[in-house]
Amino acid sequence: VSASKRADNLSMLKAFGSAVADWQEGAPPIVIAKCHPFDPMEDLIREALAEAAPDVYTKVFGTDVPLDELLSTADVMVGNSSASGLEALAAGVVPLFFHNPYVYDVSALYSVTDAVFIVSDDRELSSALRTVRSGGDEVRKRRQAAQERLRYLFHELDGEAERRFFDFLGETDDPSEGMTGWPASLS
């Protein structure tokens, strides 16, 4: 669970419970869950998934566990937040973006639709989970697109952004040089 809106989290949780409850291909999935810091609902997740999918092993982590540690063990990330979805892309994990069609949502994941699966209900979520679990060309294409989109959004992913920024500032006495839309008050 990765958004701070309780209604969206509950809608996503209900759909996820339904999607994994009818799992029939091979061993049931192992679910690792983490709450958004603004909406800690660990007990609710445990109860809902135990009721909907009692055969699915679920481990719920608190907000103190870094998301990147959990993503390092994942094949897929189900969420409704662009920040966690982008983290998943960067970690090589396919995000399933749970979109609530009843609310206007501004998310960076809408700009990388070829790299994520956008789902709105339990049937779409179940289908996307099966697609990711089976691997294949569709998943390979999305992972490849993810790398291209991340480079587009963040340019170089080398951990040197701060250095490049300070180098840029040091190149000129006028930081607005060559930039459009630079506020005159900052020049």
Secondary structure as the mmCIF struct_conf table of DSSP 4:
data_model
#
loop_
_struct_conf.conf_type_id
_struct_conf.id
_struct_conf.beg_label_comp_id
_struct_conf.beg_label_asym_id
_struct_conf.beg_label_seq_id
_struct_conf.end_label_comp_id
_struct_conf.end_label_asym_id
_struct_conf.end_label_seq_id
BEND BEND1 SER A 4 SER A 4
HELX_RH_AL_P HELX_RH_AL_P1 ARG A 6 ALA A 21
TURN_TY1_P TURN_TY1_P1 ASP A 22 ASP A 22
BEND BEND2 GLU A 25 ALA A 27
HELX_LH_PP_P HELX_LH_PP_P1 PRO A 28 ILE A 30
STRN STRN1 VAL A 31 LYS A 34
TURN_TY1_P TURN_TY1_P2 PRO A 37 PHE A 38
BEND BEND3 ASP A 39 ASP A 39
HELX_RH_AL_P HELX_RH_AL_P2 GLU A 42 ALA A 52
TURN_TY1_P TURN_TY1_P3 PRO A 54 ASP A 55
BEND BEND4 VAL A 56 VAL A 56
STRN STRN2 THR A 58 PHE A 61
TURN_TY1_P TURN_TY1_P4 THR A 63 ASP A 64
BEND BEND5 VAL A 65 VAL A 65
HELX_RH_AL_P HELX_RH_AL_P3 LEU A 67 LEU A 71
TURN_TY1_P TURN_TY1_P5 SER A 72 THR A 73
BEND BEND6 ASP A 75 ASP A 75
STRN STRN3 VAL A 76 GLY A 79
BEND BEND7 ASN A 80 ASN A 80
HELX_RH_AL_P HELX_RH_AL_P4 SER A 82 ALA A 90
TURN_TY1_P TURN_TY1_P6 ALA A 91 GLY A 92
HELX_LH_PP_P HELX_LH_PP_P2 VAL A 93 VAL A 93
STRN STRN4 VAL A 94 PHE A 98
TURN_TY1_P TURN_TY1_P7 PRO A 101 TYR A 102
BEND BEND8 VAL A 103 VAL A 103
HELX_RH_3T_P HELX_RH_3T_P1 ALA A 108 VAL A 112
TURN_TY1_P TURN_TY1_P8 THR A 113 ALA A 115
BEND BEND9 VAL A 116 VAL A 116
STRN STRN5 PHE A 117 VAL A 119
BEND BEND10 ASP A 121 ASP A 121
HELX_RH_AL_P HELX_RH_AL_P5 ASP A 122 SER A 134
BEND BEND11 GLY A 136 GLY A 136
HELX_RH_AL_P HELX_RH_AL_P6 ASP A 137 PHE A 154
BEND BEND12 HIS A 155 HIS A 155
BEND BEND13 ASP A 158 GLY A 159
HELX_RH_AL_P HELX_RH_AL_P7 ALA A 161 GLY A 170
TURN_TY1_P TURN_TY1_P9 GLU A 171 GLU A 171
BEND BEND14 ASP A 173 ASP A 173
TURN_TY1_P TURN_TY1_P10 PRO A 175 GLY A 178
BEND BEND15 THR A 180 GLY A 181
HELX_RH_3T_P HELX_RH_3T_P2 ALA A 184 LEU A 186
#
